[in-house]
């Protein structure tokens, strides 16, 4: 069975995006609880202590890291797309850059950063 790097990259972006959504949703739910507590008249000291006790810092850091993972997956996908367009579709880097609305230099950097396909696989 051949490995399609485009499909694998899309799968990575999808997984990373879903994880980022879950992490952000968890952080948002905690904030909503804090907002409700504030509307109920609780002091900010109590709210902050409550959020910290519920793992607020870890939720925030987790959401930030999940979003960074998503951004890295997107960057990797873009590199694979550029390499595939050049190597498999026969487009020039200039043509790829125009299609993707990026500079030719950016297209070149993406092309160079793309991983080589595994043995027996393709793009």
Number of C-alpha atoms within 10 A of each C-alpha: 5 11 14 14 21 19 13 13 20 17 14 19 21 15 15 21 20 15 18 22 16 15 20 19 14 16 20 15 11 19 15 11 14 19 15 13 16 14 10 9 9 13 12 13 9 13 18 13 12 16 17 13 10 12 12 18 13 12 20 17 13 19 22 15 14 21 20 15 19 22 16 15 21 19 17 20 23 21 24 27 21 26 28 21 18 17 14 11 10 12 15 15 21 16 15 21 18 13 9 14 11 12 14 17 12 14 24 17 13 20 21 14 16 19 13 13 16 12 8 8 12 15 19
